[in-house]
Amino acid sequence: MTRRLPDDFLIGCATAAHQVEGGLDNDWSRMEREHPQRIRDGSVSGMACDHYARYRADLDQLAGMHHTAHRFSIEWSRVEPRQGIFDGSALDHYRDVVRTCRLLGVEPVVTLHHFTLPTWLADRGGVLDADAPRLFARFAAACTEALGDQVGWWITINEPAVLAVFGYMYGEWPPLQRSTRAFLSALGGMARMHAAAYTAVHTVAAAHGWTARVSFAHHDRPLRPLNPRSPLDRAATVAPNALFNRWFLRACRSGRLLPPVGRGQAVPGLGRSLDYLALNFYCEERVRFSRRHPRGMFAESVPAPDLPLSSFGWSIDPDALRRALERLWKEFRLPVLIAENGVADENDELRSRFIVDHLGAVCAAMASGVEVRGYLHWSSMDNFEWAEGYSKRFGLIAVDRATMQRTPKPSAALFAEICQTRVVPSAVPVVG
Ligand code: NOJ
């Protein structure tokens, strides 16, 4: 098997506005203010990495490390701070981000919704608001008008199933709801929003003769039985796997709100609304049957006994990425852009090996026929990890939060070497 990545393979990092930009006023910053106990290390996103001001230097640094692609999200609350009032200067900012990428030879990958909402929309019910698809489409159209001449890769919504679980089922993220009914409605609402944005991006792009590829970002987190010989453990994986790992994808293919979210009713624009598959992959999860976990559909997550764990407690198993890629390819036959893959690692002890082994798994999947177009590491720099605050470090680059000084970690150099040579070593090279 070759461990050489094709010349046109996109390679770089992924970020999201709320986690790196700083100075935001959206439903998340409101929750951080009003419910400080929700953030485990007591932090607020605040100035984050001050990337809104420092994006030129940050992109320059990544291009200097031979990255050829960069994923970022457009913050809706900046572009449309009040309903129907668009701020041209915010769109100019993102236009300059894209222009800077292009000047540096970096392919931009643009996300339209990465977990945060403007407060005016949150107050109307957020993704449950019947008008949210129309409003999201209008925002998507404005972004495509402004950036579409220079952006070919679009992501409508980041990880809808994760947002539905944490925001609507477990009540840990905005809007802090804990209801199975709200969880299902959120999935349905986001499917409608995705369909509307997919149509809007394509309509604007086609009117100008621009090319656009559109996907949502699918978080695949396959559940496996802790004890494969236990029928109960095996059974416990079935419903959550179908709902978290497949429902949204199948809805986007069939164009229907499939059960248990809907009764199979058609949604305009939803059918075949994936031009490629943006895949966020971190790990598989081991589960056992537990009557005490009705909200988790009786699947209780347990640390994998036989695998190393990240500082988030997530198992590290590169072959799980190969398996996921092969399963997704078999079922959907869509070219894949790995839109996130990374590891929480306080001291950069795990990351180099993680990168080498996961890119090795990508090479193995490609050798077996899966079309993988690129790999975006999560993330370029340590940033605000949602309810974990700043306690989890996913970055190739450390950020001193007092001075905002950036310091590349050893794993950044290794990743840069892979980006430059396109060769994935079979082990982490020993330095010195
Ligand atoms: C996926 C999310 O898209 C991103 O925002 C988050 O930081 C990473 N996972 C790590 O948890």
Residues whose N, C-alpha, C, O or C-beta is under 5 A from the ligand:
A	BS01	NOJ	A16
